[in-house]
Amino acid sequence: MVKHIVFWNVRNDEKKEENMKEMKKRLTSLVGKIDGLISAEVGFNYNPNGYDLALYSIFKDKQALEGYQVHPEHLKVKEFVHSVITDRCVVDFEF
């Protein structure tokens, strides 16, 4: 299995909180739509020294993660995410 963990900072404007909630909704909705995506959790960071939110997801294997990256449903979500973030950090590892 593979863990896919992503951190983002969201553009600091009047829609920041709304955009964060929308990111969570869209990202977690991918479970059940993409083969091999076992789970996806999104959390909002309350630590002022870190990223704004995190995605913690689990995939069946590396191939499932690779398929997720190019899946049309993920690409729609990714387009929205990239329109509201300022930076991103990612870690993928097998366990």
C-alpha angles and dihedrals in degrees: 000000000000131000115211112194122181131180124196140184113213124217108269103235138115091286098050097110092042091049092050091052090048091050090053093049094048096043096048091045090067091075107102093020099072122054113239096019100121101176143350127194126181123195135184115231118234093185107099092209098062142059119299098243143359138212117211111187137166126211131193092239144330092281090056090053090049090051091049091055092061100031112123093231091053092046090056090052091044091054091056093043093052090050092061106032131087099196143357141202126193139188126186123185141160121239 
